[in-house]
Amino acid sequence: MAENEDHHIRTGSGDNYRPPRLGASRRYLLGALIGVVALYLLFFMQLPFFIFMPGTAEAVGPMVQVKAGADAETGSLMLTTVRVADANVLNYTAALFNKYQEIQRKESVFREGESESEYSQRQEYVMLTSQASAIQAAYRKAGVPFHIRHEGVMVLKTVAGMPGEKVFKPGDVLLQVDDKPIGESNELIDYVSGKKAGDQVKLSFKRGDNVYSRTLALQLLPQEAGDTSAPRAGLGVVPADMQAVAADDAQKQITIQAGEIGGPSAGLMFSLEIYNQLTPGDITKGHRIAGTGTIEADGTVGVIGGIQHKIVAADKAGAEIFFAPKDLTLADGTQIRNYSDAVARAKEIGSKMKIVEVSTMDDALRYLQELPAP
């Protein structure tokens, strides 16, 4: 009997079976494979979330240039940003336990059918329109005559299955249709509306520094549910007007280079910086002044998102003053809290910044006018 039991062990049969031991090289390869999979799951597998957190507070002065010489600033005007990160398993888990980080589903940030690249392009376009509004508001306040120049139509996104999807990319600027210059989106829409599906149009467009020309056959545009209007032909692009604000006096012309910063929320701080460069004196008076808020061409300041993150960014940058848009109550009673949330976050982090409520560019300028030099 003892011989039989010994036989079972050697042959690998019976209840006493022991699997062969892995060689060192196989164990190493298996461990490496498990490590690679773990690294992928932790760092590279994206989750359907964005993580919002404090970004930066950056001086606006170097971003704004005027041909005529401007007085030197003894302080600084700073825009503030929110950092947005794609979520992976590791940073998502960390964000759950960090009260200064905010998790949002991507679908709540994107518009219906919008891709991530199209979202980025929309943010870039919104920044450009915000800059144009800031220049107009500052020109009006400084008494600088100006005019608006139309510079083509930007493609924000394309419609799936339509001819434009095969040719255009978000950010392309349409310049001509059938050799007819396109200044505004209405001109393109009106021209195409007189045609039918199957008709061909020749389009000239700019992508980066290059200009291209393509001929496309129009198709019937998809209609939304409940739309009873007659189907019409089109290209299948979502257009947005490109405008430039030009000073009548070329020496007062403003240009803005904001790099990769997107969105409309730097409008107020751009308008203050432009005004400071166009007028005698220095409205900063040596202070470090941060803020946020959209701006309309008439100087009205609008609410923004993520102000609680911007307070943290401004405090870390050593800002003494922070301009926050006034809280807004919508017609349905919904309240968008900007000033209140800014005050609450500043108190929470123990910041010594003075939070100043503003609803117009004039509110900010009046506060700065009464501000003593440090």
Secondary structure, DSSP 8 states (H G I E B T S, - for coil): -HHHHHHHHHHT-STT-------HHHHHHHHHHHHHHHHIIIIIS--SEEEEEEEEEEESGGGEEESS-----SSEEEEEEEEEEE--HHHHHHHHT-TT-EEEEHHHHS-TT--HHHHHHHHHHHHHHHHHHHHHHHHHHHT--EEEEEEEEEEEEE-TTSHHHHH--TT-EEEEETTEE--SHHHHHHHHHTS-TT-EEEEEEEETTEEEEEEEE-EE----TT--S---EE--EEEEEEEEEEESSGGG-EEE--TT--SSTTHHHHHHHHHHHHSSS-TTTT-EEEE--EE-TTSBEE--S-HHHHHHHHHHTT-SEEEEE--EE-TTS-EE-SHHHHHHHHHHTT---EEEEESBHHHHHHHHHH----
